[in-house]
Amino acid sequence: MDMFDFQSVLKVLDVYKSMDRGYPEDWMDEGEFKEYLIRQDARECLKKAAKNGSSGISYFSGVLNEGDDYNGPWGKMDLYFGERTYQDGVNYEK
């Protein structure tokens, strides 16, 4: 989670705010978005994804990827931010 670019999230939210788009108001304190509040939801999203395989909280979604290789079992957590729509792409036959 330390590698995630929360500053970009803050910039996007400021644009959403100016465009009158929906945003989680619990991420704001005294009219400004606060990174620590955003990080709380991101952390909770990853915790739920670790238990369930995937999770979504507000604009965050988390996915647990697991595998096994010559070093043994491994796990990787992915954190995404934004409005995500599934099945909105193009499918190609192999």
C-alpha positions as CSV (number, residue, x, y, z in Angstrom):
1,M,0.0,0.0,0.0
2,D,3.0,2.3,0.5
3,M,3.6,2.2,-3.3
4,F,0.1,3.3,-4.1
5,D,-0.2,6.9,-5.5
6,F,-2.7,8.5,-3.1
7,Q,-1.7,12.0,-4.2
8,S,-3.2,11.2,-7.6
9,V,-6.4,10.0,-5.9
10,L,-6.6,13.4,-4.1
11,K,-6.2,15.1,-7.5
12,V,-9.0,13.1,-9.1
13,L,-11.3,13.7,-6.1
14,D,-10.7,17.4,-6.4
15,V,-11.7,17.3,-10.0
16,Y,-14.8,15.2,-9.1
17,K,-15.7,17.8,-6.4
18,S,-15.5,20.7,-9.0
19,M,-17.6,18.7,-11.5
20,D,-20.3,18.0,-9.0
21,R,-19.6,14.3,-9.2
22,G,-20.3,11.9,-6.4
23,Y,-17.6,11.2,-3.9
24,P,-17.4,9.7,-0.4
25,E,-18.0,12.6,1.9
26,D,-16.4,10.6,4.8
27,W,-13.1,11.2,3.1
28,M,-13.4,14.9,3.9
29,D,-12.5,16.9,7.0
30,E,-13.3,20.6,7.1
31,G,-14.2,20.6,3.4
32,E,-10.9,19.1,2.2
33,F,-10.1,15.5,1.2
34,K,-7.6,14.0,3.7
35,E,-5.2,11.3,2.7
36,Y,-5.3,9.4,6.0
37,L,-9.1,9.0,5.6
38,I,-8.7,7.7,2.1
39,R,-6.0,5.3,3.2
40,Q,-8.3,3.9,5.9
41,D,-10.8,2.7,3.3
42,A,-8.0,1.4,1.0
43,R,-6.6,-0.6,4.0
44,E,-10.1,-2.0,4.8
45,C,-10.6,-2.9,1.2
46,L,-7.3,-4.9,1.1
47,K,-8.2,-6.6,4.4
48,K,-11.5,-7.8,3.0
49,A,-9.9,-8.9,-0.3
50,A,-7.4,-11.0,1.7
51,K,-10.3,-12.9,3.3
52,N,-12.7,-13.1,0.3
53,G,-10.4,-12.9,-2.8
54,S,-11.8,-9.6,-3.8
55,S,-13.5,-6.5,-2.3
56,G,-14.9,-3.1,-3.1
57,I,-15.2,-0.1,-0.9
58,S,-16.2,3.3,-2.2
59,Y,-14.0,3.8,-5.3
60,F,-11.5,1.2,-4.2
61,S,-11.4,-2.4,-5.3
62,G,-8.9,-5.0,-4.1
63,V,-8.0,-8.4,-5.5
64,L,-6.0,-11.2,-4.0
65,N,-3.9,-13.1,-6.6
66,E,-2.4,-16.4,-5.4
67,G,-0.2,-18.9,-7.0
68,D,2.5,-21.5,-6.5
69,D,5.9,-21.8,-8.2
70,Y,9.3,-23.3,-7.5
71,N,9.7,-21.1,-4.5
72,G,6.4,-22.3,-3.0
73,P,3.0,-20.5,-2.6
74,W,2.8,-16.8,-3.0
75,G,0.2,-14.1,-2.8
76,K,-0.1,-10.6,-4.2
77,M,-2.6,-7.9,-3.5
78,D,-3.8,-5.4,-6.1
79,L,-5.5,-2.2,-5.2
80,Y,-7.4,-0.2,-7.8
81,F,-9.1,3.2,-7.6
82,G,-11.8,4.5,-9.9
83,E,-15.2,3.7,-11.2
84,R,-14.9,0.2,-12.6
85,T,-17.3,-1.4,-15.0
86,Y,-17.0,-5.0,-15.9
87,Q,-17.8,-6.5,-19.3
88,D,-17.4,-3.2,-21.0
89,G,-14.5,-4.2,-23.2
90,V,-14.1,-6.2,-26.4
91,N,-13.8,-9.9,-26.4
92,Y,-11.5,-11.6,-28.9
93,E,-11.5,-15.2,-29.9
94,K,-8.2,-17.0,-29.7
